Amino acid sequence: MKQKKLLEINEKTSMFLLAGPIFAEMLLNILLSNVDTLMLSNYSQNAVGAVGNANQMMVLFILLFNIIAGATGVVVAQYLGAKRTDNMNQIYSLSVIFNLVLGILISMLVLFGAEAFMNILKVDASQVGDAVKYMKIVGGFLFLQAGYNVMVQILRCHGYTRIGMYISLTVNLVNIVGNWLFLYGPLEFLHMGVAGVALSTVVARLIALVASLVIFFKLKIGKISLKELNPFPMDILSKMLRIGVPSAGENMAYSFYQLILLSFINPMGAIAANAKVYATTLMSFSVVFSNSMAQATQIVTGHLVGAGREEAADKRVMKTLWTSLPVAVVIAMVNCLICPFTLKLFNCDVETMELVRQVLMVGIVMEIGRTMNLVLIGSMKAAGDVLFPVFVGMAIMWGVGIPVGYTCGNLLSLGVAGVFMGTTADECTRGLIALFRWKRGKWRGKTVVSKNT
C-alpha cells in the first residue's frame, strides 16, 4: 500500500503544532498517573502512600524501556531529516519487538520481586501490603508500556503529536471509570480497593498500545514484522544502543537517586511519605509546559541536525529555553500559592498540607534548573551528544543531590522539604553546566546519520 505523505518538519514548523498536542498528552498522562492518588485519597490515606511507593519503583523499570524508545525518537527524526527512508521498516520493527521482549522480562521480574523491592524502600508496615499488591498487578503488565513508549515516539517523529493526546484522553476516561467502578461503583462489593485501581491502569495501558498500533498501520507509516529482522539489522541496533544506553543510563541514575531520597523520607513516617506523594503530584503539573516544549524542540532538533542544519537547531533550542524558563517559574509559584485549595481535593490533614507547601516553595527554584535540563539535555540527545549528560548527571546527583538532601532533610531536621533541597541543588547545578556546554557548541558534529551512510 502506498504510504501517506510525510509531514515536513524544520525550523519553520510551528511549535504550537508540535508542543500543543504534546502538552495536552503529557497533562493527560499526569492525570492518568495521579488520578489513582486522587481517588484513593478518598478511599484510604495509607493506600495513597502505598501506591506512591510502588509507582516510584516502577518508574525505574519503565526507564529501561527508554533505552530503545528514546533512541528510536533520535534515529527516526535524523533519518527523516536526512531523507533516508529506505530502511525505516527495519527501525520500526526492531524497536517495537525489542522493547516488547524486554518488557516481558521486566514484567516477570517485578511480578516475583515486588515484596523485596518494597522492603528495600523501607515502606511503612501499614502500607507495604497494598504497595506489593499494586506493584504485582501493574508491574506484571509493564510490557504494555514498553510497546506504547516506542509507538508514541515513532508517531511523534512523523509529526503526528495529536495522536498521543487523543489516546491519553481515552485511557484517562477508561482509568477513571474503572477506578470508580471498583472503589465506589457497582463493583465496590468485591472489596478490591488498590487491586481494582491497578486493574484499571492495566486495561488503560492495553488500550493505549492497541490504539497506537492501529493508527500506525492505518496511516500507512510503515510496517512492523519479524520478516524485517531477517537478516538481523545489527548495525541499526548498535546505533540505537549507542544512543539509548547512555540516555537511559542518565534517567535510570536519576531514578535510583530518587529512590535513595525516598528512603530518606520513608523513615520519617507515613505522613511524610504521603506529603512526598502529594508534593510530587502537584509538582508534575509545574513541569508539563517546559517538558512539552522540550520534547517538541527535540523533534525539530533531530530533523535539523539530520539535515545538517546545526545553526538553525541552535537558534531553535535557545528560543525554546528563554521562552520556557519564565513560564515554568510562574507556574510553580501559582502552584505553591493555590496548594491549600488543591490539596483539599485529596482530603489532606493540616500537618500534611504544611509539609507539601514547604516542598512546593523549594520547587519554585527547582523548576529553573529542571527546565534548563529538559530543554538543553533533550536537544543534546537529539543531536547525538548522549554521553555527556550521563557522566555529568551521575556526578552531580551523587556528589551534590544526595549529600545535600541527606544533610538538609535528616541532619538539619528540615524534613521532606530538606530532602527536596538536594534535588534542587542537583537540577540547578546540572542546568548551568548544560547551558555552558551547549553555548560552547560541543554537541555539534555528533549526528548518527548522514546523506551517504
N, C-alpha and C positions, 0 to 999 in steps of 0.2 A: 504494500500500500504506500502511496505517496505521502511523504512526511509534510506536515504543515510548515509554512514558512516560519523560520525562527525570528524571534524578536531581536531587534538591533539594540545593543547596549553599549553606550560610550559616554564621554564626559557631558554630552548634551542631554542624556537621559534624565528625566525628571526624578528628583529624589523622592518626591511625593508619590510618584508611580511605584517606586520600589519600597521605600521606607513606610509609606502609609499602611499598606496591607501587612507588612511585617510587624509594624507597631500593633495593629489590631490582633494579629495572630498571637503575638507574644502576650498581649494583655489577656487574651482568652486562655492561653496556656497557663498563665499565672492564676487565673480564676479556677481553672481545672485542678491545678495542684493545691490551691488554697481553699477551694470550696469544701473539701473534706474537713479542713480545720474549722471553718465557719459552722458547718452543720454538726460536727462532732462537739463543738463547744457548748451547744445547747443540749447535747446528749450526755457528755461526761468530760470534765476537765482533765482527768487522768488519760482519757483517750487522746486528747489533743497532744500531750507530751509524748505519748507512745508513738503515734503516727509521725510526729515531727522527727523523733529519733530514727525511726525506720526509714523515712524518706531521706534523711541526711546520709545514711549509709548507702542507700540505693543510688544516690546521685553519683557516688564513686564508681559504681559499676556501669551506670549509663554513660559516663565519660569515656569508658573503654570503647564504646560504640563509635565515638567521635574520631577514633584513630582512622577509620576508613571514611566515615561520614564527612568529617571536616576536610580530609584530603580530597574527597570527591568534589566538594564545592570549589576548591582551588583548581584542581586539574580540569574539571569541566569548563569553568569560566575561562581559564587560559587557553584551552584548546579552541573554544568557541571564538575567543578574541583573535586567535591566530588563524581562524578559518580552517582549522584542522578537524574535520568531522568524519574522517574516514573510518576511525576505529572507536567511535563513541559507544556503539553497542557493546563492545568488549568492556569498556569502562563501566557502563551501567550494570551489566550482568555480574561482573566481578565484585562491584561494590555491594550490591544487594545480597548476593548469595554468600559472600564472605561474612557480611555483618549478621545475617540470619544464623549461620552456623556458629559464629562467636556468641551470638545472643542466646542460643540454646544451651551452650556450655555454661555460660554465666548464670542462666536461669537455674540450672541444676545445682550450681554452687550455692546460690542464695537460698534455694529451697531447703537444702540439707544443712546449711551453716547458719541459719538465721539466729538461733539462740546464742551461738558462740559470738556472733557479731554484736549482739546487744550487750553481752557481758563485757566485751572489750570497751564499749562506750560507757560502762558503769551506769546503765539505765536504772532509775529508781525502781525498787521492788514492786511498787504499786502500778507501774506502767509496763514492766517487761513482758507480761503475758500478752497484752494487746499488741505490743510492738512486734513480737515474734509472729503472732497470728497474721497481722497485716503484711509483714515482710514476706512470709511464705507464699501468700496468695498473689500479691502484686509482683514480688520478685520472681516467682515461678514462671511468670509470663513476660519477663523483661525482653525476650526476643522480639516481641511485637514492637516495642520502642526502638529496638535496633534496626529493624527493617524500615520503619517510618522515618527515622533520622536521615537515612540515606535518600529516601524518595523525596523528602521535602527539600533537600539540598539540590537535587537534580532539577526539580521543578523551579526553584528559585533562580538557579543559574540561567535558565532559559527565559527568565523574566516573568514567570507565572507566580508572582508572590501572593496574589489574591487567593490562590487555591488553598494555601495553608491557612489563611484566615477563615475561609468557608468551612474547612474541615474542623478547625478548632472550635468554631461556633457550634457545629453539630455535636462534637464529642462532649462539649461542655453541657449542652442540654441533656444528652444521654446520661452523663455522670450525675447531674443534679437530680434528675428524675429517679435514677437508680438509688441514690443516697436517700431521697425522701421515701421511696418505697420500703426500704429496709429499716430506716430509723423511725419514721413517723407515719408511714402509709399502710397499705393493706398487708404488707409482708412483715410488719412490726412484730407480729405474733411469733415469728421464727426466732426472735431474740438474737439475731446475728451480729448486730452492732457494728464493730470495727470490721468484721469479716464481710458484712454486706457492703460497706463502703469500699473495701478492697475489691470486691467482685465488680462493682460499678466501674471502678477505674480500669480494670482489665477489659471489660466489654467496650469501654470508650476507646481504649488503645487499639483494640482489634478493628473497630470501625474505621479509625484513622488510617491504619495500614492498608486495609482493603480499598478504601476510597482513593488513596493516593495512587495505588497501583492501577485501579480502573481508569482514573483520569490520565495517567501516564500513557496508557495504551490508547485511550480514546483520542487524545491529542496527537497521536502518532509521532511522539517524540523519538521513539526508538524501540529496541527490543531488549527483553531480559530472558535469557535462555542459557541452559547448560551447554548448548552447542557452541555458544560464543566463546566458551572457555577451552575449546579444543581446536588447536593446541593452546595450552595454558599461557595466558599473556603475562609471563613473569616480569617483563620489562615494565608493564603498567603497574603491577603490584609493587614492584620495587620503588617506583616513583611515589606511589601513594604512601608506602610505609615511611619513606624518607621525609615526607611532609607530615603524615598523620601521627607517627610515633612521637616526634618531638612536641607537636602541638597538643596531642592528648596527654603527653607526659607532663606538660605545664599545668593543664587543667586537673590532672589526677593529683599532682603535687599540691595544688590548691585545695582539692577536696580532702586529701589526707590532713592537710594543715587545718582545715575547718573542723575535722573530726577531733583533732587534738584540742582545739579551742573548746569544742563541745564537751570534751572530757574534763576541762577546767570548770565548766558551768554545772554539769550534772551533780557533782558532789555538793553544790550549794543548795540543793533541794528541788522539789517538784515545782515550786513557784518560780524559781529562777529558770528552770528548764522550759516551763510554759511561756515565760516572758521572752525567752530567746526565740521560740517558735513564732509568737505574735509579732515580735520586732522584725524578724526576717520576712514574715508575710507582708507587713506594711512596707518594708524597705524594697521589696521586689517591685512594687509599683513605682518607686522613685527612679529605678534604673531602666524602665521599659522604653522611654523615649530615646535616651542615648544609645541603648543597645540596638534598637531598631535602626537608628541612623548608622551605627557602626556596621551592622550586617549588610545594609544596602550599599554602603560605601565599599565594603569588602567585595561585593559582587562586581561593582563598577571597576574597582582597582584591578581585580583579576582579569577582566576583559581588556583594560587599557594596557596593563603590563604584558599580557599575551600578544597584544598588537604592537608592542614595542614603544608605547607612548608613556614613558615614565614621568615626564614633566607634567602632563595632563593629570596623571594619577596623583602626583604630589599636591597639585593645587586643589583637587577634589577632596583629598584627605584633610588638609589643613582647614578648608572651608567648613567641613563637617565638624571638626574639633571645636573651632571657635564658635560655631552655632550651638553645639550641644552642651558645652560647659555651663553657660549661664542658665539655660533652661533646666538642666539637671539639678543645679543647686536650688533654684526657685521651687521646683517640685519637692525636693527634700525638705525645704523649710516649711512649705504648706503641709506636707505630710506630718511633720512634727507638731505643728500648731493645731491641727484638727484631730490628732490621735485620741484625745479624751472622748471624742464623739464616735470615731470609727471603732474604737475598742469596745464600746458598749454593745456592738453587734456580736461580740464574742463572749459576752457575759463575764468580762474580766472583773476581778476584785480590785480594790483600791491599791493594794500593795503591788500587784502585777502591773497595773496601769502605770504606776510611777516608774517601775523598772524599765518598761517599754519606752516611756517618754525620755528617760535618760539615754537610752541606746539611740533613739532617733535624733537626739541632739548631736551625738557623736557622728551619726550618719550623714549629717549635712556636710561636714568636712570630708568624710569618706567618699562622697559622690564626686568630688573634684578629681581625686586620684583614679577612681574606678572608671569615670568617663574617659579620661586620658588613656587608660589601659585598653578599654574596649575598642576605641577608635584606632589608636596607633598600632597596638599589637595585632588586632584583627587585620589591618591593612598590611602589616609586615608579612603575615602569613599568606595573604592573598598574592603578595609579590614574590613569595618563595623564601623569605627570610624567616625560617622557622626555628633555628637553633638558639638564637639569642634570647628570645622570650623565656625559653626553658631554663637556661643557666641563670639568668638574672632573677627569674621568678622564684626558683628554688632557693637561691642565696638570700634574697630579701625576705621571703616568707619565713624561712627557718632562722635567719640571722637577725631579723627585725621583728616580724609579726609575732612569733611565739614568745620570745623573751619579753617584749613589751606587753603582750596580752596577759602573760602569767604574772608579771610584776605588778601591773596596774590592777588586774582583776583579783588576784589572790594575795599577793604580798602586801599591797597597799589597801586591800579590802574595798576596792571600788566596785566589786561585784560584776554583774553582766556587762555593764557599760565599760568597765575597765578592760574586760576581755576584748570588746569591740574596738577599743583604742589600739590594740595590737593590729587588727585588720586595717584600721585607718592609716596607721604608720606604714604598713606594708603597701597598701594601694597607692598612697601619695608618693612614696619613695620610688616605686616601680614606674609610676606615671611620669615623673620627672626624667628618669633615665631613658624611658622610651621616647619621650619628646626630643631629648638631646640626640639620640641615635637617628631618629627619623630626619631631623634637620641636617645632620651630617651626611645623609644620603647613603648610609651603609646597607640599605635594603635594595639598592639598585643593582641590576645585573644578575639577579638570582632567579630569574624565570625558569620554570621547569619545562617549557616548550618553546620551540621556535618555528619559523615557517618551514624549515627543512628537516626537522627531526621530530 
